[in-house]
C-alpha cells in the first residue's frame, strides 16, 4: 500500500467513556458551588424542555464586538412550575472522612401531595410526629458537625398539561448562601411543604449549569457513532464496509478503538447557559399553535440562550454555575420574540 498514508487523524472522540445509558432520567449534580449571598437560597431548580424559537436582543456583553447592537439569538424555552420541598437532609463527615446523611426530617405534607407521593411509592410517608421532632432536635443539636443542608423536592408535572404524567420528579437541592448553617436551617424549615417559584431561586441575566440526559439514539455502528470513514466497496470486502479495519494492539495496554454500541441517552452537563428572561405570562412566548411535539406553555417559563440537551418534555436540572465564565452586570433587553407558527 505505497499509495496509502502511513498515518491518519483519529476519527471520533475518546472522551466521556464509557458511553453507556444514563441510570437516571433526571440526573442531579455531583458537586455544588459556593455562592456569596446574605440570604439563603436553593442552588437549583427543575424545568421541562418545551422547544426552541428565536429572539432579538441588545447585546450587553462588553467584550463582544456587537456590544450595544441588536443581535439575533436562538433560545430554548423551559417550563418551570413551582417545586415543593418536602424533606430536609443534613450531611456531615463520617469516620471514613466521607459525606454522609446525619438524619432526614420530613415537614408537614397536605393530603393532595401525600396522595401524589404515595403513587410514587415513597416509603417514608408513615410520618410519626414524635420521631420527626426528635430528628429535628438532632439537627439542631449538631449544627457544628453539619457541612451541608439539602432539601428533597418534588415537581408538579400535573400542572404541565402537555407532559401527560402525574408522578412527580424527585431531586435533592442544596441550600447555599447565608451567614451560617443555622440561618440555612431556618430558611429550609420555612419552605418545607410550600411552593417555591423559580423567580425565588434564579434571576434574569445570570448564568446557570444544566444537568440532563441527551437524546437517545439506541445501538449504532461505528460509522454513525464515531464518524469513521466507510471502507471502499469492492468484491473482497464480503464481510462489510461499514466497520473499522484494524482494532490495534491490545498489549501492553488496549488502544482506543471505535466500537459499535449505545449512542445517546447519556448523562451530560452544559456549563454557563444564560437566562435571558423569566416570564409568568405564557402568551409572551407561546408560538401560534404551540411548540411542536410539546404544546402550549401554561406556567412560569425560562428563556435560555442557545440550545440545551435532551428531547422535548424532558426534565432538566438547573444549577448555579460552578465555574462561571463571566458575570453579567445587567438584565438583557429583548426587543422581539418570534411567535410565528412552528407547524409545518
PAGU-627434 format. One line per field, with one value per residue (C-alpha): chain; y negated, x, z negated; residue number from 1; residue in three letters. Coordinates in Angstrom, 2 decimals. Example, Ala and Ser with C-alpha at 12.3 -4.5 7.8 and 13.67 -1.06 7.14 Angstrom:
<mitis>
c = c(A,A)
y = c(4.50,1.06)
x = c(12.30,13.67)
z = c(-7.80,-7.14)
k = c(1,2)
r = c(ALA,SER)
</mitis>
This chain:
<mitis>
c = c(A,A,A,A,A,A,A,A,A,A,A,A,A,A,A,A,A,A,A,A,A,A,A,A,A,A,A,A,A,A,A,A,A,A,A,A,A,A,A,A,A,A,A,A,A,A,A,A,A,A,A,A,A,A,A,A,A,A,A,A,A,A,A,A,A,A,A,A,A,A,A,A,A,A,A,A,A,A,A,A,A,A,A,A,A,A,A,A,A,A,A,A,A,A,A,A,A,A,A,A,A,A,A,A,A,A,A,A,A,A,A,A,A,A,A,A,A,A,A,A,A,A,A,A,A,A,A,A,A,A,A,A,A,A,A,A,A,A,A,A,A,A,A,A,A,A,A,A,A,A,A,A,A,A,A,A,A,A,A,A,A,A,A,A,A,A,A,A,A,A,A,A,A,A,A,A,A,A,A,A,A,A,A,A,A,A,A,A,A,A,A,A,A,A,A,A,A,A,A,A,A,A,A,A,A,A,A,A,A,A,A,A,A,A,A,A,A,A,A,A,A,A,A,A,A,A,A,A,A,A,A,A,A,A,A,A,A,A,A,A,A,A,A,A,A,A,A,A,A,A,A,A,A,A,A,A,A,A,A,A,A,A,A,A,A,A,A,A,A,A,A,A,A,A,A,A,A,A,A,A,A,A,A,A,A,A,A,A,A,A,A,A,A,A,A,A,A,A,A,A,A,A,A,A,A,A,A,A,A,A,A,A,A,A,A,A,A,A,A,A,A,A,A,A,A,A,A,A,A,A,A,A,A,A,A,A,A,A,A,A,A,A,A,A)
y = c(0.00,-2.51,-4.90,-4.87,-7.42,-5.93,-7.89,-9.42,-11.55,-9.82,-9.50,-10.28,-11.34,-9.21,-11.43,-10.70,-6.95,-4.53,-5.71,-3.88,-4.68,-7.03,-5.36,-8.32,-10.09,-13.27,-13.37,-15.56,-17.42,-15.66,-18.94,-22.28,-25.82,-28.18,-31.42,-34.77,-35.81,-37.35,-35.40,-31.58,-30.18,-26.96,-26.27,-24.51,-24.08,-21.65,-22.56,-20.82,-21.46,-22.93,-23.80,-26.48,-29.79,-32.96,-36.49,-39.83,-41.47,-44.22,-42.68,-43.65,-41.73,-44.42,-42.21,-41.39,-43.13,-43.68,-45.38,-47.75,-46.45,-44.42,-40.78,-37.61,-34.86,-31.32,-30.41,-27.42,-27.68,-25.69,-25.42,-25.71,-25.09,-25.67,-22.93,-21.77,-20.90,-18.01,-16.88,-18.15,-16.17,-17.11,-15.97,-15.52,-13.92,-10.34,-8.33,-7.42,-11.06,-10.89,-12.94,-11.02,-11.70,-12.58,-12.41,-13.19,-15.40,-15.46,-18.52,-18.75,-17.39,-18.12,-15.35,-16.12,-15.96,-12.88,-11.08,-12.03,-10.84,-7.59,-6.86,-7.25,-4.62,-6.77,-4.55,-7.36,-8.63,-7.00,-10.05,-9.96,-13.48,-12.41,-10.82,-13.85,-16.16,-14.03,-14.21,-17.99,-18.21,-16.05,-18.51,-21.50,-19.98,-19.09,-22.28,-22.35,-18.96,-19.67,-20.60,-20.98,-21.08,-19.77,-19.63,-16.79,-18.49,-17.25,-18.78,-19.29,-17.79,-17.63,-21.43,-20.93,-19.70,-18.59,-16.10,-13.62,-12.35,-12.86,-11.26,-13.97,-14.03,-13.98,-15.54,-16.82,-20.51,-22.03,-25.26,-27.92,-31.46,-32.91,-33.59,-30.27,-26.77,-27.95,-30.59,-27.98,-25.68,-28.41,-29.03,-25.31,-24.94,-27.99,-26.49,-22.86,-21.91,-25.22,-26.06,-27.69,-29.57,-29.80,-33.58,-32.96,-30.87,-32.49,-35.97,-37.26,-37.60,-35.16,-32.06,-28.52,-24.96,-22.37,-18.68,-16.33,-13.30,-13.63,-12.33,-8.54,-7.02,-3.36,-0.89,-2.30,-1.23,-2.93,-4.92,-6.90,-6.66,-7.82,-9.18,-6.80,-6.59,-3.80,-1.23,-1.04,1.28,3.93,7.67,8.65,6.80,9.53,9.02,5.50,1.98,0.12,1.20,0.43,2.02,2.97,2.67,2.06,3.85,4.84,5.40,3.78,1.63,1.64,-1.21,-3.44,-1.92,-2.99,-0.29,0.04,-0.45,-2.77,-6.24,-8.96,-8.93,-9.87,-11.98,-15.31,-18.79,-22.05,-24.93,-28.66,-28.86,-32.30,-33.03,-35.80,-36.03,-34.71,-35.15,-34.48,-35.29,-32.34,-34.49,-36.31,-33.13,-30.66,-30.41,-30.11,-26.52,-25.81,-24.23,-21.19,-17.90,-19.83,-22.15,-25.36,-26.62,-27.34,-28.07,-30.22,-29.78,-30.45,-31.63,-30.14,-31.43,-28.81,-25.16,-22.66,-18.91,-16.40,-15.86,-17.82,-17.20,-16.01,-17.22,-19.22,-20.12,-23.77,-24.68,-27.78,-27.89,-26.07,-27.84,-30.95,-32.24,-35.82,-37.77,-39.61,-43.10,-43.84,-42.31,-41.50,-43.80,-41.72,-43.67,-40.89,-37.33,-35.13,-33.85,-32.55,-29.10,-26.18,-23.76,-22.51)
x = c(0.00,2.60,-0.12,-1.68,-0.76,1.21,-0.84,-4.31,-6.21,-8.19,-11.88,-14.38,-13.82,-12.29,-13.80,-16.68,-16.24,-17.86,-20.73,-23.48,-27.09,-27.81,-29.03,-31.30,-33.87,-33.28,-29.62,-28.68,-25.37,-22.39,-20.97,-22.39,-20.97,-20.33,-22.26,-21.88,-25.31,-26.62,-29.87,-30.00,-31.49,-31.84,-28.96,-31.05,-34.41,-36.15,-37.71,-39.20,-37.95,-40.66,-38.81,-36.82,-37.53,-35.52,-35.42,-33.73,-31.94,-29.45,-26.00,-24.89,-21.61,-18.92,-16.23,-18.44,-17.81,-21.59,-21.86,-24.83,-26.22,-29.35,-28.48,-30.33,-30.24,-31.68,-33.23,-34.70,-37.89,-38.19,-41.48,-40.87,-43.89,-43.22,-41.42,-42.31,-39.63,-40.94,-37.95,-34.66,-31.41,-28.37,-24.91,-21.78,-18.33,-18.35,-15.46,-14.22,-13.88,-16.79,-20.00,-22.95,-26.56,-26.90,-30.69,-33.76,-36.61,-39.98,-42.20,-45.98,-47.48,-51.03,-53.40,-53.15,-49.35,-49.41,-51.58,-49.25,-46.18,-47.93,-48.29,-44.51,-44.18,-42.18,-41.59,-41.05,-44.62,-45.71,-44.61,-44.56,-44.61,-42.64,-39.92,-39.80,-39.43,-36.54,-34.84,-35.24,-33.69,-30.81,-30.15,-30.39,-28.00,-25.35,-25.09,-21.34,-20.94,-23.20,-21.39,-24.43,-28.22,-30.25,-33.98,-35.78,-38.04,-40.83,-42.07,-45.68,-45.87,-49.68,-49.62,-47.91,-50.78,-48.58,-46.50,-49.29,-47.94,-48.84,-45.93,-43.52,-39.79,-37.82,-34.38,-32.11,-31.24,-28.57,-29.08,-26.39,-25.72,-26.43,-24.02,-24.32,-25.78,-28.34,-29.64,-29.86,-31.79,-34.32,-34.77,-35.23,-37.89,-39.74,-40.16,-40.95,-44.35,-44.71,-44.44,-41.17,-41.31,-38.30,-38.04,-37.11,-34.13,-32.77,-32.81,-32.81,-29.42,-27.49,-25.58,-26.62,-25.43,-27.82,-27.70,-29.69,-29.82,-29.15,-31.42,-31.31,-30.42,-30.11,-27.43,-25.44,-22.47,-19.10,-19.97,-22.72,-21.38,-17.80,-17.96,-15.26,-14.68,-16.53,-14.26,-14.28,-16.92,-15.31,-15.61,-13.07,-14.98,-17.53,-17.58,-18.94,-17.65,-19.38,-16.87,-13.36,-10.30,-7.80,-8.52,-4.90,-2.70,-4.06,-0.61,0.78,-2.36,-5.58,-5.64,-8.60,-10.69,-14.16,-16.70,-20.43,-22.70,-25.11,-25.42,-27.24,-29.20,-26.00,-25.75,-24.16,-23.66,-23.79,-21.94,-22.68,-26.03,-27.58,-31.14,-32.43,-35.96,-38.14,-41.76,-45.12,-47.37,-47.22,-48.77,-45.45,-43.64,-46.19,-45.99,-49.19,-50.39,-47.87,-44.44,-44.10,-44.37,-45.00,-47.97,-48.64,-46.68,-49.09,-46.78,-43.79,-41.05,-37.37,-35.80,-32.29,-29.71,-28.82,-29.77,-29.97,-29.56,-32.39,-35.59,-38.77,-40.73,-37.53,-36.85,-33.64,-31.88,-30.79,-27.96,-25.99,-22.78,-19.87,-17.26,-18.84,-17.06,-18.21,-20.54,-23.39,-23.89,-27.34,-30.66,-30.96,-33.17,-35.29,-36.77,-38.57,-39.77,-40.74,-44.30,-44.85,-46.38,-43.92,-46.41,-45.22)
z = c(0.00,1.08,2.12,-1.36,-4.00,-6.87,-9.39,-9.54,-12.01,-14.73,-13.98,-16.71,-20.30,-23.02,-25.70,-28.08,-28.15,-28.71,-26.54,-28.37,-29.14,-32.00,-35.18,-35.98,-33.88,-35.92,-36.99,-39.94,-40.34,-41.85,-43.18,-44.28,-44.03,-46.92,-46.38,-48.11,-49.30,-52.50,-52.23,-51.98,-48.80,-46.84,-44.46,-41.85,-40.17,-37.79,-34.46,-31.44,-27.91,-25.68,-22.47,-20.66,-18.99,-18.31,-19.65,-19.01,-21.93,-22.70,-23.19,-26.72,-26.87,-26.94,-25.37,-22.38,-19.03,-18.81,-22.20,-22.26,-18.97,-18.26,-17.60,-16.62,-19.28,-19.14,-22.51,-24.34,-26.41,-29.65,-31.52,-35.26,-37.51,-41.23,-43.16,-46.68,-49.29,-51.40,-53.47,-54.88,-54.87,-56.97,-55.86,-57.98,-57.63,-58.95,-60.46,-56.97,-56.03,-53.56,-53.43,-54.88,-55.87,-59.54,-59.57,-57.47,-58.65,-56.85,-57.07,-57.06,-53.82,-52.73,-51.67,-47.94,-47.92,-50.16,-47.59,-44.75,-46.68,-47.57,-43.85,-43.59,-46.39,-48.78,-51.84,-54.37,-54.27,-57.53,-59.47,-63.26,-64.72,-67.79,-65.65,-63.36,-66.35,-67.63,-64.24,-64.12,-67.60,-66.37,-63.56,-65.89,-68.44,-65.84,-63.82,-64.38,-62.65,-59.66,-56.44,-54.15,-54.21,-51.30,-50.71,-48.98,-46.44,-44.19,-40.96,-39.89,-36.39,-36.59,-36.14,-32.76,-30.60,-27.70,-29.75,-30.34,-33.68,-37.34,-39.18,-40.34,-39.67,-42.90,-43.44,-46.20,-46.11,-48.32,-50.23,-49.78,-50.89,-54.28,-57.09,-58.94,-58.93,-61.48,-59.07,-56.31,-58.66,-59.43,-55.71,-54.98,-57.68,-56.33,-52.83,-53.70,-52.27,-50.39,-46.72,-45.65,-42.30,-40.02,-40.47,-44.13,-43.01,-39.83,-38.35,-34.79,-33.15,-35.33,-34.22,-35.12,-34.52,-33.11,-34.05,-31.88,-29.62,-25.89,-23.15,-22.90,-19.52,-20.51,-19.42,-16.50,-14.43,-14.21,-11.06,-12.83,-16.38,-15.71,-12.13,-10.86,-7.12,-5.35,-3.70,0.11,1.50,3.69,4.13,1.46,-1.28,-1.67,-5.45,-5.11,-4.59,-7.44,-10.05,-11.26,-9.69,-12.40,-16.09,-17.04,-19.57,-22.98,-24.55,-26.68,-27.00,-24.99,-22.50,-21.79,-19.01,-17.85,-18.66,-17.99,-20.98,-22.76,-21.25,-23.11,-26.39,-28.20,-31.34,-30.44,-31.92,-29.97,-31.61,-31.66,-29.89,-30.36,-31.48,-29.22,-30.63,-33.44,-32.40,-34.03,-31.05,-28.59,-25.85,-25.56,-24.45,-23.02,-19.20,-17.21,-17.65,-20.41,-20.34,-18.06,-19.99,-23.21,-23.01,-24.91,-27.90,-30.78,-33.74,-34.58,-31.98,-31.38,-28.13,-27.87,-25.40,-22.78,-22.72,-25.57,-25.79,-25.76,-23.85,-24.35,-27.58,-29.25,-32.83,-33.20,-36.44,-36.60,-38.98,-39.92,-37.80,-39.38,-37.21,-35.63,-32.53,-33.13,-35.41,-33.65,-35.05,-33.64,-32.68,-28.95,-26.91,-24.50,-21.59,-19.68,-20.27,-17.34,-17.84,-14.31,-13.92,-14.00,-12.44,-9.05)
k = c(1,2,3,4,5,6,7,8,9,10,11,12,13,14,15,16,17,18,19,20,21,22,23,24,25,26,27,28,29,30,31,32,33,34,35,36,37,38,39,40,41,42,43,44,45,46,47,48,49,50,51,52,53,54,55,56,57,58,59,60,61,62,63,64,65,66,67,68,69,70,71,72,73,74,75,76,77,78,79,80,81,82,83,84,85,86,87,88,89,90,91,92,93,94,95,96,97,98,99,100,101,102,103,104,105,106,107,108,109,110,111,112,113,114,115,116,117,118,119,120,121,122,123,124,125,126,127,128,129,130,131,132,133,134,135,136,137,138,139,140,141,142,143,144,145,146,147,148,149,150,151,152,153,154,155,156,157,158,159,160,161,162,163,164,165,166,167,168,169,170,171,172,173,174,175,176,177,178,179,180,181,182,183,184,185,186,187,188,189,190,191,192,193,194,195,196,197,198,199,200,201,202,203,204,205,206,207,208,209,210,211,212,213,214,215,216,217,218,219,220,221,222,223,224,225,226,227,228,229,230,231,232,233,234,235,236,237,238,239,240,241,242,243,244,245,246,247,248,249,250,251,252,253,254,255,256,257,258,259,260,261,262,263,264,265,266,267,268,269,270,271,272,273,274,275,276,277,278,279,280,281,282,283,284,285,286,287,288,289,290,291,292,293,294,295,296,297,298,299,300,301,302,303,304,305,306,307,308,309,310,311,312,313,314,315,316,317,318,319,320,321,322,323,324,325,326,327,328,329,330,331,332,333,334,335,336,337,338,339,340,341,342,343,344)
r = c(UNK,UNK,UNK,UNK,UNK,UNK,UNK,UNK,UNK,UNK,UNK,UNK,UNK,UNK,UNK,UNK,UNK,UNK,UNK,UNK,UNK,UNK,UNK,UNK,UNK,UNK,UNK,UNK,UNK,UNK,UNK,UNK,UNK,UNK,UNK,UNK,UNK,UNK,UNK,UNK,UNK,UNK,UNK,UNK,UNK,UNK,UNK,UNK,UNK,UNK,UNK,UNK,UNK,UNK,UNK,UNK,UNK,UNK,UNK,UNK,UNK,UNK,UNK,UNK,UNK,UNK,UNK,UNK,UNK,UNK,UNK,UNK,UNK,UNK,UNK,UNK,UNK,UNK,UNK,UNK,UNK,UNK,UNK,UNK,UNK,UNK,UNK,UNK,UNK,UNK,UNK,UNK,UNK,UNK,UNK,UNK,UNK,UNK,UNK,UNK,UNK,UNK,UNK,UNK,UNK,UNK,UNK,UNK,UNK,UNK,UNK,UNK,UNK,UNK,UNK,UNK,UNK,UNK,UNK,UNK,UNK,UNK,UNK,UNK,UNK,UNK,UNK,UNK,UNK,UNK,UNK,UNK,UNK,UNK,UNK,UNK,UNK,UNK,UNK,UNK,UNK,UNK,UNK,UNK,UNK,UNK,UNK,UNK,UNK,UNK,UNK,UNK,UNK,UNK,UNK,UNK,UNK,UNK,UNK,UNK,UNK,UNK,UNK,UNK,UNK,UNK,UNK,UNK,UNK,UNK,UNK,UNK,UNK,UNK,UNK,UNK,UNK,UNK,UNK,UNK,UNK,UNK,UNK,UNK,UNK,UNK,UNK,UNK,UNK,UNK,UNK,UNK,UNK,UNK,UNK,UNK,UNK,UNK,UNK,UNK,UNK,UNK,UNK,UNK,UNK,UNK,UNK,UNK,UNK,UNK,UNK,UNK,UNK,UNK,UNK,UNK,UNK,UNK,UNK,UNK,UNK,UNK,UNK,UNK,UNK,UNK,UNK,UNK,UNK,UNK,UNK,UNK,UNK,UNK,UNK,UNK,UNK,UNK,UNK,UNK,UNK,UNK,UNK,UNK,UNK,UNK,UNK,UNK,UNK,UNK,UNK,UNK,UNK,UNK,UNK,UNK,UNK,UNK,UNK,UNK,UNK,UNK,UNK,UNK,UNK,UNK,UNK,UNK,UNK,UNK,UNK,UNK,UNK,UNK,UNK,UNK,UNK,UNK,UNK,UNK,UNK,UNK,UNK,UNK,UNK,UNK,UNK,UNK,UNK,UNK,UNK,UNK,UNK,UNK,UNK,UNK,UNK,UNK,UNK,UNK,UNK,UNK,UNK,UNK,UNK,UNK,UNK,UNK,UNK,UNK,UNK,UNK,UNK,UNK,UNK,UNK,UNK,UNK,UNK,UNK,UNK,UNK,UNK,UNK,UNK,UNK,UNK,UNK,UNK,UNK,UNK,UNK,UNK,UNK,UNK,UNK,UNK,UNK,UNK,UNK,UNK,UNK,UNK,UNK)
</mitis>
